[in-house]
């Protein structure tokens, strides 16, 4: 049964008592969550990638169910509320709409959840659009870890038809007036944001994903003062004390995500206090 909560204190109090489905109501907007506590001091937040819209699609949609029981952490799944705005909207990057500054609101909620349920480690995981969200929302939680798989790092550099659909649905008056994403309240460029944040990032990139390498991965590395270098096998590269890159081989063609066993191993290493810059971390991930 879904529980409606109307404040962060109400949400935290209810979550302490039991897990399950929650709908956080804020003025005329809402955000849907699923929470699975496990009694640890680690918290993993899961964001979903773009979804397929068919007659059988039921919202809200949650990612992270497969991690239950496989990682030593409390698990919080977040559904993107903007997907409710149109039956054929597939991706919105957890950025809200012209009537809902989701990035600000959800950032405050997640920071509060981290303070309560992630006192040891807070990790934010997502792939593709969910990877964008993991990087963004980690900026609200100093010393947290974003783990982003094949993420978009700049919304404006994604496929134009999807960006246009998102902008038309989520920012209709801006679209009608001929304005652009840069005119809105949205933080849409993670290259710049990560330089200003205090979080850490493990960036997982499929080496067969040419579009994301060219338009998102390589520009992100350059913005952090590094160059993209091809690798012929799965390689962990520690670029600095905040940024670790996993160059993935054998993950599948194109935009295919990393293998689940690699993701779970990585998340558990972080939950156990593992340091992505350590030799142990590098050796364990490169063996998978």
N, C-alpha and C positions, 0 to 999 in steps of 0.2 A: 504494500500500500504506500502510495506517495504521501509524504508529509510536507505541508506548506509551512515555510518559515518566512518571517518578515523582518528579521534583523540578523546581523552577524552573531550577536550573543545568543539569540534563539537557535540559530543554526548550530553553533558550537555545542550548546547545551544538549540539543537533541541528538547530535552525532556522538556525544560522550555516552549517551544511554544505549544507543543501538545504531547499527548501520542501516542501509537501505536506500530507497529513493527519496530525494528531497527536491522541492521546487522553491527556490529563493525568490521571493517577490520583492521587487524594488520599484515603487511608484507604479507605473503602468507596464513595466517590463518584468521578465522573469528569466531565471537560469536554472536548468535542470542538472542535477548531480546524482551520482550513485557513490555511496561510501561503504567500504568494507574495512573495518578496523581489525587489527590483529594483535594489538597490545604492545607493539614495538614503539620506538621513538623515531622511526623512519616514516617518511611520507612520500609516496609516488603519485604524481598527478598525471593522468592520461588525457590527451586530446586526440580527437579523431581527424583523419585525413578527409579529402573530398569523398562524398558519398554518391552512390548510384541512385537515381530517382526512378522508381517503377511504381506500378499500381500497388505493389506489396510493401513499399517502403513505409515504415512507421517511425514517426519522430516522438520523443527525442532518440538520438542515436548515441551509443556509448562505445568507446574503445577501451580495452584493458581487461576485459573479462578473463582472458586467457592467462593473465598474470596472477590471478587469485590462487593462493597456496603455493606459488612458485617463487615468490620473492618475499623477503622478510621485511615487510612494510605495510603500513596502512595504505589503502588504495582509494584514491578519489578520482572518479571519472567525471568529465565535464562534457556536456553536449553543447554545440554551438547554437545559441538561441536565434541567430539570424536566419538559420535554415527554415524557420517557421514562417518567414515572410513571403515565401513563394514556393509553389509545388514543384518548380523545376530549377530551383537554386541548388547547386551541388557543393559550393565551396564559398566560405566567407571569412576564413582565417581568424575567427574569434575576435573580430574588430568592431562588432556592433553595427550601429546604423545612425542615421542623422538624428534619430530620437532616443538613442541609447548609447552613451559612452561606456561601452562594455569594457574596454581596456582598463579604464580607471576603476570601475566597480568590481570587476572580477579580480583585478590585481589586489585590491584591498581584502577581498574575501580569501584569496589564496594565501596572502601574507598572514592573515589571522589563523588560517588552518595550519600553516607551517609552524607558527609559534606554539600551537596547541598539540599537534600530532606529528611534527617533524623536527623535534628538538635536536635529534642527532644528525639526521640528514634529510633534506628535502630535494627530491629529484623530479623534474618535469619532463615527461617523455611524449614524443609525437613524431609522426612521419608525414612528410610532404607539407600540407597546410597545417597539420598538427605540429610539425617540426618548427614552423614559423612561430606558432603559438607558444611552444615550449621555450624558445629563445626569448620571445617578448616577455612572457609572464615571469621568467626567472629574474628579469631585471627588477621586479618588485620585491625580490627576496634575496638580500645580500648573502653571499656564500652558498647559495643553492647551486644545483647542477642542472643544466639543461642537457638532455640527450636528444638530439635531433637527427632523424634519418631522412636523407634526401630532401631536406627542407627547401621551400622557397625562402629566400632571404630578402627579397624585394618584391612586393605584390605587383608593382607596375611592370615587372619584367616577366611575369607569367604569361600564358597564352592569352592573346588579346580578347578572344570571344568570351572566356571565362571571367576576365577582369571586367569587361563591359557589362556582362550579365549581373555580376556582383554589385557594380557601381549603380546600375539602373535600378536594382531592387532595393539596395540598402541606403542609397543616397539619391532618391529620385529627384528632389528639387535641385540638387547640385547638378545632376546629369541634365535636367531640363534647361538649366541656365548656362550650359556649356562649360561648367567648372570641372576641375580635375580632383583626383584623390588628394593631391597636395593641399587643396583648399579645405579639407575636412580636418577633424580632430584626430584622425587615425595616424598612429605611428606605423608606417608601412615599410620602412627601410631598416632591416636589422643590422646592416653593415655599420651604420652610424650608431645605432642604439647600443650595440655590444661594446663599442669603444667607451661608452659612457656608463656602463653598468658595472656592478660588483659581483656578478655571478660568474660561474664557470660553464664551459661548454664542451661536450663530447660530440663531435660532428661526424656522423656516419654517412659516407657517400659511396653509392654503387658506381663503380668505374665504367659500367655499361650505359649509364644514364647521361647521354651526350647533351641533351637539352639543359638539364639542371647543372651539369658541370660548367657549361659555357655561360649560362645566364645567371646562375645563383652561387655555385660553389667557388669558381675561380674569382669572380668579383668580390665575394666575401673575404677570401684569403688575401687578396690584394689590399682590401680596405684595412686589414689587420697588419699589413706590412710584410706579407708572405706571397710567394708565387706558387701557382699550381704546378705540381710535378707528377707525371704519370708513374704508376707503380704496376709491376706485372704480377703481384701477388698481394693478398691482404696484408696491409701494413699499418701499424699504429705509429703516428708521428706526433710527438709532443712539441708544439710550436712555441708555447710559453706556459707559464704557470696557470693560465686560465683557459687555454685552448688546446684540445687534443683532437686530432683528426684520425679517423679510421677509414683508410682507403679500401673499399670492399671489392673482392673478386669472387666469382662463382656464386653470386647472389641472384642471378637471373638476368634476363634481358631488360633493357630500358629502365623504367622507374620502379623496378621490383624492390621491395623492402629487404632489409637484412634478415637472415634466418632467425627464427624465434629463439633457438637455443643460444645464439650469440647475444641477442638482446637480453635474455633472462640472466645469462652469466654476467654480462656487463652490469646490469642493474643490481645484482646481488653483490658483486665486488664493491660497488659504490655504497650499498647499504651496510656492508661490513667495515666501512671506513677506508676502503681502497683508494689509492691516489692514482688518477689516470696518468700522471707523469712518471710513475714508478716503473722499474724494470719488470716487476711481477705482473703488473697490469698489462704491459705490452706483450709479454710472453704468453699470458693466458689467452688474450684475445686473438693473437696471431696464430695460435694453435687450432682455433675453431674453424 
